Amino acid sequence: MKNLEREIALSRIKRLYGLAAQRASMGTERDRKLSRRYSHIMLEIGRHYKVSLPRGIKNHICTGCGAILVHGSNCSVRISSGNVIYKCGECGKTKRLYRAPT
């Protein structure tokens, strides 16, 4: 039963992420607020059902304001020494993703 609940929770998280990314790329203030609300609901679902967010989704949520980071819309992306640095356009918080050397 718990596995079924977690599968449903994960599918809802993925669906909300798709909607949030779509809204975040639109650019109006109302859409950005709705996108932040969707990301907040995603995090609540994950906590309630003890489901960790997939890495691709977790890396695109700002830890400062909860906005979905969309390249060219509300965040800037830099590559420094092989590491990817996201800077949120709404709150200014930076997020570093370290890549393993190859």
FENSULDA-V61424 format. One record per pair of residues at least 12 apart in sequence whose C-alpha atoms are under 7 Angstrom apart, sorted by the first residue. I is the first residue (numbers start at 1). J is the second residue. D is the distance in whole Angstrom. If there is no record, write none. Layout:
BEGIN
i->(I,I)
j->(J,J)
d->(D,D)
END
This chain:
BEGIN
i->(6,6,9,9,13,16,16,17,20,20,20,20,21,21,23,24,24,25,25,35,35,36,36,36,39,39,39,40,62,64,64,65,69,74,74,74,75,75,75,76,82,83,83,83,83,84,84,84,85)
j->(49,51,45,49,42,38,42,39,35,38,39,68,68,70,35,68,70,70,73,67,68,66,67,68,66,67,68,66,88,91,93,91,88,88,89,90,87,88,89,88,99,96,97,98,99,96,97,98,97)
d->(6,6,7,7,5,6,7,7,4,6,7,7,6,7,6,7,7,6,6,7,7,6,5,7,6,7,7,7,7,7,6,6,7,6,5,7,5,5,5,7,7,7,6,5,6,6,5,7,6)
END
